[in-house]
Amino acid sequence: MTEHRYKAIAIDLFNTLVKWDPTSLPAHEWRGRQINSTIPLLMPHLRENFRGWNHDDQWLETYYAVTMEIAAERERHGVEVTCYERFFRTLNRIALTPEVELDELAEIMRRTHMRAVRRVTSTPAANAEAVRKMAQRHRMALLSNFDDSQTGREIVADSGVGHLFEVVVISADVAMRKPNPAIFKHLLDAMGLRPHEMLFVGDTPMEDVLGAQRAGIPIAWLSHGRTELPRGVEPPDIVVETLADLPAVLGL
């Protein structure tokens, strides 16, 4: 057992603290593939708000094109684009006139989508207990790439340990996302810490490991059974299987 001393521990949200199960979302077929998503929950809003709606294929083509466009923006510029913006862009691009304002319909669809995401997200008891152990000796923070601030914070609260986080930063709050070093700096500034005083904990090689390394922050990688990192990513400071394994490594 090795003891590591840090003033604070900051953790990722999805697949670090919480698990989400997309297979529990409704299934629909797109281009010959079965996909689990919120699409079947969203389509009724289109039929209700556009007279004589018969544009399912057009909307789906546009929605997936916008989704890919946003993914490219995120990767290229390290920015966050919100879930609401994704729906608004799609509705605006199909150039049809709904019964309500586009921004209102985009918000309705955001709420439906995010309710479903929240419903299939849960916190393993062992992960919550790990946070409680770490919080006994460390200041705690949470930093998540997530495109909806409200739902991100609701999911943190649902975990049962949300009150232990001194600072919670959701990428949708600050319009930037990991691995952009600026979002890590934002977190450090909010905590009043220097990079070496914080341990960051996350599961993704690029967003979490490389992002923390670029910001000069020590990183604990949750491997989830993986043994190799992509080329160009330096070895993490700590490797554990899951969040539940981390307190023992830290001597807690």
Residue pairs with C-beta under 8 A, 6 or more apart in sequence:
1 248
1 249
1 251
2 249
2 251
3 250
3 251
4 199
4 218
4 237
4 238
4 249
4 250
4 251
6 138
6 197
6 198
6 199
6 218
7 138
7 139
7 193
7 197
7 198
8 138
8 139
8 140
8 141
8 166
8 191
8 193
8 197
8 198
8 199
9 134
9 138
9 139
9 140
9 141
9 198
9 199
9 200
9 201
10 140
10 141
10 142
10 143
10 167
10 187
10 191
10 198
10 199
10 200
10 201
11 17
11 131
11 140
11 141
11 142
11 143
11 200
11 201
11 202
11 243
12 142
12 143
12 144
12 145
12 200
12 201
12 202
12 203
12 204
12 208
13 142
13 143
13 144
13 146
13 152
13 155
13 156
14 20
14 121
14 144
14 145
14 146
15 203
15 204
15 222
15 224
16 127
16 201
16 202
16 203
16 208
16 222
16 243
17 123
17 127
17 128
17 131
17 142
17 156
17 159
17 161
17 243
18 121
18 122
18 123
18 127
18 155
18 158
18 159
19 121
19 122
19 123
19 124
20 117
20 120
20 121
20 122
21 120
21 121
21 122
22 36
22 37
22 120
23 36
24 36
24 119
24 120
25 36
25 37
25 38
25 116
25 120
26 36
26 37
26 38
26 39
26 40
26 41
27 34
27 35
27 36
27 40
28 34
28 35
28 37
28 39
28 40
29 35
30 39
30 60
30 64
38 112
38 113
38 116
38 117
39 60
39 63
41 112
41 113
41 116
42 109
42 112
42 113
43 56
43 59
45 105
45 108
45 109
45 112
46 53
46 55
46 56
46 59
47 53
48 99
49 98
49 99
49 100
49 105
50 96
50 97
50 98
50 99
51 99
55 94
55 96
58 94
59 90
59 94
62 90
62 93
62 94
63 86
63 90
66 86
66 89
66 90
66 93
67 86
69 89
70 81
70 85
70 86
70 89
73 79
73 81
74 80
74 81
74 177
78 176
78 177
78 179
78 180
78 182
78 183
79 175
79 176
79 177
79 180
80 145
80 147
80 171
80 172
80 174
80 175
80 176
80 177
81 147
82 147
82 148
82 149
82 172
83 110
83 113
83 114
83 147
83 148
83 172
84 106
84 107
84 110
84 148
86 147
87 105
87 106
87 109
87 110
87 113
88 102
88 103
88 106
91 98
91 102
91 105
91 106
92 102
98 105
100 108
110 148
114 148
114 150
114 151
117 151
118 151
118 154
118 155
118 158
121 155
121 158
122 158
123 158
123 159
123 160
123 161
124 244
126 242
126 243
126 244
127 159
127 242
127 243
127 244
128 159
128 160
128 161
129 244
130 243
130 244
130 246
130 247
131 140
131 159
131 161
131 164
131 243
132 161
132 164
133 247
133 252
134 140
134 246
134 247
134 250
134 252
135 161
135 164
136 252
137 252
139 166
139 191
140 164
140 165
140 166
141 165
141 166
141 167
141 168
141 169
141 187
141 190
141 191
141 198
142 156
142 165
142 167
142 168
142 169
143 169
143 178
143 183
143 184
143 187
143 200
144 152
144 168
144 169
144 170
144 171
145 171
145 177
145 178
145 207
146 152
146 170
146 171
146 172
147 171
147 172
148 170
148 172
149 170
149 172
149 173
152 168
152 170
152 172
153 162
153 168
153 170
156 162
156 165
156 168
162 168
166 191
167 187
167 190
167 191
169 183
169 186
169 187
169 190
171 177
171 178
171 183
174 183
174 186
176 182
176 183
176 186
177 183
177 207
178 184
178 202
178 204
178 207
178 208
178 211
179 206
179 207
179 208
179 210
179 211
179 214
180 211
181 211
181 214
181 215
183 211
184 195
184 200
184 211
184 212
184 214
184 215
184 217
185 215
187 198
188 194
188 195
188 198
188 215
188 217
191 198
195 215
195 216
195 217
196 216
196 217
196 218
198 217
198 218
199 217
199 218
199 219
199 220
199 237
199 238
200 208
200 212
200 217
200 218
200 219
200 220
201 208
201 219
201 220
201 222
201 243
201 246
202 208
202 209
202 212
202 219
202 220
202 221
202 222
203 221
203 222
203 223
203 224
205 221
205 229
205 230
205 233
206 230
206 233
208 219
208 221
209 219
209 221
209 229
209 233
209 236
210 232
210 233
212 218
212 219
213 219
213 233
213 234
218 237
218 238
219 236
219 237
219 238
220 236
220 237
220 238
220 239
220 240
220 246
220 249
221 229
221 236
221 238
221 239
221 240
222 240
222 241
222 242
222 243
222 246
223 239
223 240
223 241
224 241
224 242
225 241
229 235
229 236
238 246
238 249
240 246
240 249
